[in-house]
Amino acid sequence: MNEQGLSEKEIFSYLENVKSEDTDYYRVLSSMCTHPHQIAVEAHRLFIEANLGDLGLFAGAHRLEREVISMLGELLHAGSVSSQSVEVPSGESCESSVCGYLTTGGTESNIQAVRGMKNLVTAGKKESGEIPNIVIPQSAHFSFDKVANMMGIEVKRALLDSEFKVDTASVESLIDANTIGLVGIAGTTEFGQVDPIEELAKLALENELFLHIDAAFGGFVIPFLENPHSFDFKVPGVTSIAIDPHKMGLSTIPSGALLFRSPSFLDSLKVNTPYLTTKAQFTLTGTRSGASAAATYAVMKHLGREGYRKNVQYCMQLTAKLVEEARKLGFEPLIEPVMNVVALRVPNPDLVREQLLKNFGWNVSITRTPRSLRLVLMPHNTAQDIEDFLQDLKKVTTEL
């Protein structure tokens, strides 16, 4: 740190220079995040100092968080299951009243969902010495590796079928006496695929297990598709859902959310906070951004269902254009896109990815198994981007 302060002009000159090192979303076809909506940016600035880690001091920001959770609950059909009850492994009958909080994103949401499973299953039980486990798809996000490391549980990975959805027979074969929960993905990171959530939910109910749905990306896509999949609280047996407003929700980073079917989940995560304005806290992080709550509230209220529907339609139109034009060049998708994610078969995809970036500035990514070119069509992309990208892809593959 320098002894004397620098002028604002000096600081911002340096910051602008450093900012130029960041990748702008121009020519980015690999990110599940995008430019936040301008109204979200302005709302974020308005609440920049708000700390949701101390709710009593920031009652307004907390009100916005509650309203966002309410809107997300409505989006994810929490209200449509209010008359149902679900038996959870603790033996407690939980009425379906959705609750939750805003997180930093899908990773934190997934960690907390599994932490809730573990706490509820082990509450009141003597230590058995057995290691608890969860069963997840092979396509699950790497955040579940962090879950295993942090909580000392085993993560079992179920096989995928020919369309890269989790194979429920494989899931069933991995369930044992130490299994505490299942995980399904609604919008896989690599393929944009949706697991058979209703089948997973049946398995969860039959085996008295929790079922967490990672819809970090798909949560703001699937509800606005022409033929949406069943993946949310409308499905009996789904106990928690992760959804990220900072992806297709067009909010600012970091804006994630974790929703539970039952308040008992939050109770299981409770930690006493004697020196704050509230007696307890159930979040993973202590200090939390009230600005994210304001940003998410603003953009959801501003766009409404109609605005999000148009946003998804636009991205799906780009997706359809990409697949149609790619086929003309001889490139087939691994599967017909379910949402705005395309896995494209190309020769030597790792080298193609390298050459696209080196020669033309395109940022794309690669799927693990099988290796293919992974492309995400986001609101910052245009139809002209698609045409330019495919021309460059053709040049790269021709030269191989």
Protein Blocks (a to p, Z undefined) as FASTA:
>chain_A
ZZbdcdfklmmmmmmmmmmmpccfehpakbfbdcddfklmmmmmmmmmpcfklmmlmmml
mmmmmmmmmmmmmmnommmmmmpccddfkopacdddddddddfbjklmmmmmmmmmmmmm
mgopacehiacdddddfkbcfklmmmmmmnopacddddddfkopacfklmmmmpcfklgb
dcddehifklopacdfklmmmmmmmnopacdddfklmmmmmmmmfbdcdfbfmlghiabd
cddfklmnopacdddddddfbfklmmmmpccdfkbmbfbdcbfblcdcfklmmmmmmmmm
mnommlmmmmmmmmmmmmmmmmmmmmmnopacfbdcfblcdcdddehkllmmmmmmmmno
pacdddfbdcdddddddfkbcfklmmmmmmmmmmmmmmZZ
